[in-house]
Amino acid sequence: MSFQGHPVEVRPAGAREHLFNDRTVEGYRRSLVAGIDRVASRVARTERPFSGMTPDRLAPEISAIDLEQPLDDPAAALAELEDVYLRDAVYFHHPRYLAHLNCPVVIPALLGEAVLTAVNSSLDTWDQSAGGTLIERRLIDWTAERIGLGAAADGVFTSGGSQSNLQALLLAREEACARAAAASPAPLSRSEILPGLRILASEASHFSVRKSAGLLGLGMDAVIAIGTDQDRRMRPAVLARELDRCRREGLVVMAVVATAGTTDFGSIDPLPQIADLCVAAGTWMHVDAAYGCGLLASRTRRHLLDGIERADSVTVDYHKSFFQPVSSSAFLVRDATVLRHATYHADYLNPARMAEQRIPNQVDKSLQTTRRFDALKLWLTLRIMGADAIGELFDEVVDRAEQAWELLTEDPRFEVVTKSQLSTVVFRYLPQDGPARELADDANLFAREALAASGEAVVAGTKVDGRHYLKFTLLNPETTLADIAHVLDLLAAHAERHLSEKAAPELCRQAG
C-alpha cells in the first residue's frame, strides 16, 4: 500500500500500543473502564476512612516492587495498585473523615478530570490550549463577578492557596518598591528598599504568608502577627496601631493579609474595617479566601464575605469548598495591570509581539509555565450542577459544624474553643477537676493517634495557646450528627484509656 507513490510504513506493535491516538482508542476505553471499575468497587465497599496502615509497614511493600520489570498488563498493574495504594488510601468521601481541608468531589468534576488528562492541554499559551484558554478566562471573570472586584479585574488558575498567596505578595512587593522609589528624593536600589518592607497578617493566618516572605527575599521576620479576638478574628484596633507604628518608624507596609476562613478556626477577619485601614494607609489588601470562598456560591451566607470586593487581590481554592479534585484554585486581582509583574516574554514561547497582536497567553500572568487545564473541572461542575447546588452543599457542612459545636458545648467531657463561621470545630478532651487535667495534652495526642490507627475515623490536631487540641474539619455533606457523636465517643474512650493505663500509675507515684 502506498500514498501518492510512497510506501506506507508498517509500525511494529509494542511501545506504540500504549500511546493514546486514533489507533489505540479501544485500548484507552478498556483501560479507563477497568480503572474506574476498580476505584468504584473500592469506594463502594469502603467502611472506614483509613486502614490504619503505618509507613513502616507499607514502605517495604512498595520498595520491593521492581520498576525495571513491567507487568505488561493493565489488569495486573491495577491489582498491584490495589495493594500498594487503594487499600490504604485515605478516603475523603467517607463521612467520618473529619481532619483536613479535603473535600469529597462531585462527579461532574471527575468527568472534567478524565477529559482534561486525555486531551492534555497546557494552559501556558494559546497555541497549546485554544478554547481551554478562553474557558479559564471566563471562569476567572465569573469568580471576579461573584467577588465584586469590578470590570478591570483579572487573574489566573494556580496550583493552590500557597501559590496564590505567593503571587499576591510578589505583586504587592513590586508595587511597594515602585512607590518607595518614586517617593524618594534620591535614587533607591532594591537592596535598600526590601529590608524596610513589612507584611501584616493575623496570628491565625496561613503559614504560606511567612513562607512567601522568605521566598521573596524579605525574610519571615518581615511578617508581623496581628492579635485576634476571642473568635480568632484580626483586631482592627491592633492593626491600626501597627500600621501607625510602621509609618512612624519608616517601615513600609507592603500588604495587609486578611483571612476569610482560617485553617483552624474557620474565622473570617472583619474585612470592611480592614479595607478602610488599608485605604487610609495606602496599603495593598490581600484576602486569603482559600477556605471561605465557598460562601461565594451560598444564597444564605454570602454576606459573611462583605468587604472582600474591596481587596486588591484574592485567593480562592475551589478544591476546598467547591468540591473539586486537587488541584483547582485561582488568584485574582482588582487591577489587571499589576499582573505585569509576573510577566516574562520568552522568544520560543510567548514573544512580546503576541501581546501586541492580542493573542491570549496565560503564561503572561502566571508563575507557572506548563499548567494543567484544571479550570475544566469547575466549568463542567457549573454547567451540569450550577453554582447554587455547590452553595447548598457548602451550607450543609457549615450547618453541621454549628450542630457539632452545640453538641460539644453540652458534653462535659470536652472543651470547645470558639464557634466557627465556617465548618471547623476546635476542641479537646478535658478530664474533670483533679491531677489528671495536667495530662490532658498527652491524652488528646494519644486519642487522635489511636483513632487514626484504628481507621474508624480521622481527625486533625492543632495547638491553641500552647495546648494540644483536636479539630473537626467538616466538608462532607454526608457526615451526620450521629457520625460526629460516634467519633466523640471513640475519642473520649481512647483518652480515658490512656489516662487509666498511663496516667494513674504516675499520679500514684506523685501522691506517694
Helices and strands as residue ranges (DSSP letters): E 2-3, E 6-7, G 15-18, H 25-44, H 55-63, H 74-84, G 86-88, E 97-98, H 107-119, H 126-129, H 131-147, E 154-158, H 161-183, H 190-193, G 194-196, E 197-202, H 208-215, G 220-222, E 223-226, H 236-248, E 252-259, H 271-281, E 284-289, G 292-297, G 302-305, G 308-310, E 313-317, H 318-321, E 329-333, G 336-342, H 352-356, G 362-365, H 375-384, H 387-409, E 414-416, E 424-429, G 435-439, H 440-454, E 458-464, E 467-473, H 481-498, I 499-503, H 504-511
